[in-house]
Amino acid sequence: MGVREAAKGGADRRSDARRTGEQARALRSRWRTATMAAGWAYPADWPLAEVDEVCEVVSSSADPGAALYRLGSARAEAGAGLAETLLDLAALHAVLSEPPGSTGIVSPNVDAIPARMLRATALGWGDVMSRQAANCAADNPLTGLATGAYLRTRLREVYAENRASGRDDYVLALVRLDLSRTSGWSRVVAMTLLADALREVFDSGETIASIGPSVAAVLLKRDERLHRALLNLRILTADRLSVDPHVAPTGPAKVWLEPLPPTYEAASDLLTTLGR
């Protein structure tokens, strides 16, 4: 290769790199706008080095799988839930699905994400959560609710407390969604939104646990505020589910009270039955 050809090749590579950089910056801007419009709660938390990496990889037409895995991991490390991580990914996919040069408004749809993109991102997020779960085994890593096993531990303590005090102050509040009305990741999103509503209503030390794929339970004491709390839960859950047309059909949530059976063993069996 002559000097002239080598110089021309170097210029072409610099031009390509410059064009890729411009495309990556434009993609990042549109992606951020779409995610914010879709309801990303904390704008200052969105920018990550992994976001820039994904934009660069996509703009160079390379396979984004590894970069998306690292993005999912980074989102989990930063404390982003699976629902918002996938919503952000849906915003990226919606932008990429638009014609080149388009500046119109896009509508992120989690269920439209290609399987390869979803799998890479979810695996990255899930691997981090699995590592964290090893240090926080009492929580469900997807919803942040206590596990059924932890609820059984609390029930054992409550029955011991009742025997010592001669009182029976506790009750179980149950809430169920109809997940048969949706599919895929929308089921996870629905339960995550329910978990958010439960934590907002019951924020005074009650035990809130996931006891089945579509059922959560709250162990709490009876008092004069109980029925108001259940009403607030119905209203807040409906409000949370309404923000996403793919999860809205899982409502309205069924909310009811279950008195504790006479023995711990019976209560444990009851949880098994209710969780199905």
C-alpha positions as CSV (number, residue, x, y, z in Angstrom):
1,M,0.0,0.0,0.0
2,G,1.4,3.4,-1.0
3,V,1.6,6.5,1.3
4,R,-1.4,8.0,-0.5
5,E,-3.6,4.9,0.0
6,A,-2.6,4.6,3.7
7,A,-3.4,8.3,4.3
8,K,-6.8,7.9,2.6
9,G,-7.5,4.7,4.7
10,G,-6.7,6.6,7.9
11,A,-8.9,9.5,6.9
12,D,-11.8,7.1,6.1
13,R,-11.4,5.4,9.5
14,R,-11.4,8.8,11.3
15,S,-14.5,9.8,9.3
16,D,-16.2,6.6,10.3
17,A,-15.3,7.0,13.9
18,R,-16.5,10.6,13.9
19,R,-19.8,9.6,12.3
20,T,-20.3,6.7,14.8
21,G,-19.7,9.1,17.7
22,E,-22.3,11.5,16.3
23,Q,-24.8,8.7,15.9
24,A,-24.1,7.5,19.4
25,R,-24.6,10.9,21.0
26,A,-27.9,11.4,19.0
27,L,-29.1,7.9,20.1
28,R,-28.2,8.6,23.7
29,S,-30.2,11.9,23.6
30,R,-33.3,10.4,22.1
31,W,-33.1,7.3,24.4
32,R,-32.9,9.5,27.5
33,T,-35.8,11.6,26.3
34,A,-37.9,8.5,25.7
35,T,-37.1,7.0,29.1
36,M,-37.9,10.3,30.9
37,A,-41.2,10.6,29.1
38,A,-42.1,7.0,30.0
39,G,-41.8,7.9,33.7
40,W,-38.2,7.3,34.8
41,A,-38.4,8.4,38.5
42,Y,-34.8,9.8,39.1
43,P,-33.3,11.5,36.0
44,A,-30.0,12.0,37.7
45,D,-29.6,8.2,38.1
46,W,-30.1,7.5,34.4
47,P,-26.6,8.4,32.9
48,L,-24.1,5.5,33.3
49,A,-20.9,4.7,31.5
50,E,-22.7,1.5,30.3
51,V,-25.4,3.6,28.6
52,D,-22.6,5.3,26.5
53,E,-21.2,1.9,25.8
54,V,-24.5,0.5,24.5
55,C,-25.0,3.6,22.3
56,E,-21.5,3.2,20.8
57,V,-21.9,-0.5,20.2
58,V,-25.4,-0.1,18.6
59,S,-24.2,2.8,16.4
60,S,-21.3,0.7,15.1
61,S,-23.8,-2.1,14.2
62,A,-22.0,-4.5,16.5
63,D,-23.7,-7.2,18.6
64,P,-25.0,-5.3,21.7
65,G,-25.5,-8.4,23.9
66,A,-22.5,-8.0,26.1
67,A,-23.0,-4.3,26.5
68,L,-26.7,-4.8,27.4
69,Y,-25.7,-7.4,30.0
70,R,-23.3,-4.9,31.6
71,L,-26.0,-2.2,31.5
72,G,-28.5,-4.6,33.3
73,S,-25.8,-5.3,35.9
74,A,-25.1,-1.5,36.4
75,R,-28.8,-0.7,36.7
76,A,-29.1,-3.4,39.5
77,E,-26.0,-2.1,41.2
78,A,-27.5,1.4,41.2
79,G,-30.7,0.2,42.8
80,A,-33.0,0.3,39.8
81,G,-35.8,-2.3,39.9
82,L,-36.4,-4.8,37.1
83,A,-39.6,-2.9,36.0
84,E,-37.8,0.4,35.4
85,T,-34.7,-1.3,33.9
86,L,-36.9,-3.0,31.3
87,L,-38.9,0.2,30.7
88,D,-35.6,1.9,29.9
89,L,-34.7,-0.9,27.6
90,A,-38.1,-0.6,25.9
91,A,-37.4,3.0,25.3
92,L,-34.1,2.2,23.6
93,H,-35.8,-0.4,21.4
94,A,-38.6,2.1,20.5
95,V,-36.0,4.7,19.4
96,L,-34.1,2.1,17.4
97,S,-37.3,1.0,15.7
98,E,-37.9,4.5,14.3
99,P,-36.7,5.4,10.8
100,P,-33.3,7.1,10.7
101,G,-33.5,10.8,11.4
102,S,-36.9,10.5,13.1
103,T,-37.5,13.0,15.9
104,G,-41.1,12.0,16.8
105,I,-42.4,10.8,20.2
106,V,-42.0,7.0,20.8
107,S,-44.1,4.7,23.0
108,P,-41.9,2.2,24.9
109,N,-43.5,-1.3,25.0
110,V,-41.8,-3.8,27.3
111,D,-43.5,-6.7,25.5
112,A,-42.1,-5.6,22.2
113,I,-38.5,-5.9,23.2
114,P,-36.7,-8.6,21.1
115,A,-35.9,-11.7,23.1
116,R,-32.1,-11.3,22.7
117,M,-32.1,-7.8,24.1
118,L,-34.4,-8.6,26.9
119,R,-32.5,-11.8,27.9
120,A,-29.1,-10.1,28.0
121,T,-30.3,-7.2,30.1
122,A,-32.4,-9.2,32.4
123,L,-29.5,-11.7,33.0
124,G,-27.2,-8.9,33.9
125,W,-29.8,-7.4,36.3
126,G,-30.7,-10.9,37.7
127,D,-27.1,-12.0,38.3
128,V,-26.4,-8.9,40.5
129,M,-29.7,-9.4,42.4
130,S,-28.8,-13.1,42.9
131,R,-25.5,-12.1,44.5
132,Q,-27.2,-9.6,46.6
133,A,-29.9,-12.1,47.6
134,A,-27.2,-14.3,49.1
135,N,-26.7,-11.5,51.7
136,C,-30.4,-10.7,52.0
137,A,-32.1,-14.1,51.8
138,A,-35.2,-13.0,53.5
139,D,-36.3,-10.9,50.6
140,N,-37.6,-11.7,47.1
141,P,-35.1,-10.1,44.8
142,L,-37.7,-9.3,42.1
143,T,-40.2,-7.5,44.3
144,G,-38.3,-6.6,47.4
145,L,-41.0,-8.2,49.6
146,A,-40.1,-10.8,52.3
147,T,-40.2,-14.4,51.2
148,G,-42.9,-16.9,52.3
149,A,-40.2,-18.6,54.4
150,Y,-39.6,-15.4,56.4
151,L,-43.3,-14.9,56.9
152,R,-43.5,-18.4,58.4
153,T,-40.7,-17.4,60.8
154,R,-42.6,-14.3,61.8
155,L,-45.8,-16.4,62.3
156,R,-43.9,-18.8,64.6
157,E,-42.9,-15.8,66.7
158,V,-46.4,-14.4,66.7
159,Y,-47.9,-17.7,67.9
160,A,-45.3,-17.8,70.7
161,E,-46.2,-14.2,71.6
162,N,-49.9,-15.0,71.6
163,R,-49.4,-18.0,74.0
164,A,-47.4,-15.9,76.4
165,S,-49.8,-13.0,76.4
166,G,-53.1,-14.8,76.0
167,R,-54.1,-12.4,73.3
168,D,-54.9,-12.8,69.6
169,D,-54.2,-9.4,68.0
170,Y,-52.8,-10.5,64.6
171,V,-54.5,-11.0,61.3
172,L,-53.4,-11.6,57.7
173,A,-54.3,-9.2,54.9
174,L,-54.1,-10.8,51.5
175,V,-54.0,-9.3,48.1
176,R,-54.2,-11.1,44.8
177,L,-53.7,-10.0,41.1
178,D,-55.1,-11.9,38.2
179,L,-51.9,-12.7,36.3
180,S,-53.8,-14.9,33.8
181,R,-54.8,-11.7,32.0
182,T,-51.2,-10.8,31.0
183,S,-48.0,-12.7,30.1
184,G,-44.2,-12.5,30.1
185,W,-42.4,-9.8,31.9
186,S,-45.7,-7.9,32.5
187,R,-46.4,-10.4,35.3
188,V,-43.2,-9.4,37.1
189,V,-44.0,-5.7,36.5
190,A,-47.5,-6.1,38.0
191,M,-46.2,-7.8,41.1
192,T,-43.5,-5.1,41.5
193,L,-46.1,-2.4,41.3
194,L,-48.2,-4.2,43.8
195,A,-45.2,-4.4,46.1
196,D,-44.7,-0.7,45.9
197,A,-48.3,0.0,46.9
198,L,-48.1,-2.4,49.8
199,R,-44.9,-0.8,51.2
200,E,-46.5,2.7,50.9
201,V,-49.7,1.7,52.8
202,F,-48.1,-0.6,55.4
203,D,-45.0,1.4,56.5
204,S,-45.1,0.9,60.3
205,G,-43.2,-2.4,60.8
206,E,-45.7,-4.8,59.4
207,T,-44.4,-8.0,57.7
208,I,-45.1,-7.9,54.0
209,A,-44.4,-11.0,52.0
210,S,-44.8,-12.7,48.7
211,I,-46.5,-16.1,49.2
212,G,-47.2,-17.0,45.6
213,P,-46.7,-15.9,42.0
214,S,-49.7,-13.6,42.2
215,V,-50.4,-13.3,46.0
216,A,-48.9,-11.1,48.7
217,A,-49.7,-11.2,52.5
218,V,-49.3,-8.7,55.3
219,L,-49.0,-9.8,58.9
220,L,-50.3,-7.0,61.1
221,K,-52.2,-6.2,64.3
222,R,-55.9,-5.4,64.2
223,D,-56.7,-1.8,65.0
224,E,-59.1,0.9,64.1
225,R,-57.0,1.9,61.1
226,L,-57.1,-1.5,59.4
227,H,-60.1,-1.1,57.2
228,R,-59.0,2.4,56.1
229,A,-55.6,0.8,55.2
230,L,-57.2,-1.9,53.1
231,L,-59.3,0.8,51.2
232,N,-56.1,2.8,50.6
233,L,-54.4,-0.3,49.3
234,R,-57.2,-1.0,46.8
235,I,-57.1,2.6,45.5
236,L,-53.3,2.8,45.4
237,T,-52.9,-0.5,43.7
238,A,-55.4,0.5,41.0
239,D,-53.5,3.7,40.5
240,R,-50.2,1.9,40.2
241,L,-51.5,-0.7,37.7
242,S,-53.2,1.9,35.5
243,V,-49.9,3.4,34.4
244,D,-49.1,0.5,32.1
245,P,-51.8,-0.9,29.7
246,H,-50.1,-4.3,29.8
247,V,-50.5,-4.7,33.5
248,A,-53.8,-2.9,34.1
249,P,-55.9,-6.0,33.2
250,T,-54.4,-7.8,36.2
251,G,-56.5,-5.6,38.5
252,P,-58.6,-4.8,40.3
253,A,-56.7,-6.4,43.1
254,K,-58.6,-8.7,45.3
255,V,-58.0,-7.7,49.0
256,W,-59.3,-9.6,52.0
257,L,-58.6,-10.5,55.6
258,E,-57.8,-14.0,56.9
259,P,-58.0,-14.7,60.7
260,L,-55.0,-16.7,62.0
261,P,-55.9,-20.4,62.6
262,P,-55.6,-21.8,66.1
263,T,-52.1,-23.3,65.5
264,Y,-48.9,-22.4,63.7
265,E,-49.0,-25.6,61.6
266,A,-52.5,-24.7,60.4
267,A,-51.3,-21.2,59.5
268,S,-48.4,-22.6,57.5
269,D,-50.8,-24.8,55.6
270,L,-53.1,-21.8,55.0
271,L,-50.2,-19.9,53.4
272,T,-49.5,-22.8,51.1
273,T,-53.1,-23.0,50.0
274,L,-53.5,-19.2,49.6
275,G,-50.3,-18.9,47.5
276,R,-51.5,-21.2,44.8
